[in-house]
């Protein structure tokens, strides 16, 4: 006489659970790799779109947009002296015409060659009313696509939405050297440290370099690269509409204590009042004014960038500091590194 068995024994159940656990353990890394590849691909597409937008803007304005427009340069504090940055100015070229038009009068007051409102005693602050709008093209999905807005007082207002892309203002220290398309030389090799973008304060031709004026060749120089979103709501890093170092610009990122992408050292960036957590890719000299920041990314072992010719490149974290300087400087006269 045989008895029917209607359930697993305990041993059989444990074996099944163990097999499922092993399969899940094998599957999770594969899923993670697929997600990372998808995020990297989307980031590359964002950068490609920004490259096209920059070329369209340059064709119209005979030069790249300013990294940021300021009435008077100041790296701390930022008040109403600050105006729109490059990411505001190129909105019409990334299918964000409607957002741009909401504050087009204010933007024009800052961006026109004469700047009649922005350069008079009365500043035009209304461009900042677009600060809380999230622009998908400005967000890398590998970071924190739903990150909370920055609550820090920037330009006398709070509530700034986040982004992950930054204009290259050149590798030489510091931000102040990038005013009104100024150039300076120095660093470890004594080369020119000017980048494609500049802080613009004076009247007349409010633009950065023209693509054709990049003496080292447009295919050899980084135009836009990545930055990371701030560690907390008070951290100004990764604020798309604000022309702060580490928010929407990289600058002085080949000099001193900040010489490579994703610099792992503590105190490597200089972003006023931002925290210093190098183990989390937030190295920063908290008490310094905001005049230095390198490219940072959530992609494993690299940052991505669009070159001035519109091509998208991957830059490994282990790039030599000398090579990093060369591909960020627009007119240092050095040939493109063989290892890039």
Buried (B, 14 or more C-beta within 10 A) or exposed (E): EEEEEEEEEEEEEEEEEEEEEEEEEEEEEEEEEEEBEEBBEBBBEBBBBBBBBBBBBBEEBEBBBBBBBBBEBBBEBBBBBBBBBBBBBBBBBBEBEEBBEBBBEBBBBBBBEEBEBBBEEEBBBEBBEBBBBBBEBBBBBBBBBEBEBBBBBBBEBBBBBBBBBBBBBBBBBBBBBBBBBEBBBBBEBEBBBBBBBBBBBEEEBBBBBBBEBBBBEBEBBBBBBBBBBBBEBBBBBBBBBBBBBBBBBBBBBBBBBBBBBBBEEBBBBBBBBBBBEBEEBBBBBEEBBBBBBBBBBBBEEBBBBBBBBBBBBBBEBEBEBBBBBBBBBBBBEBEBBEEB
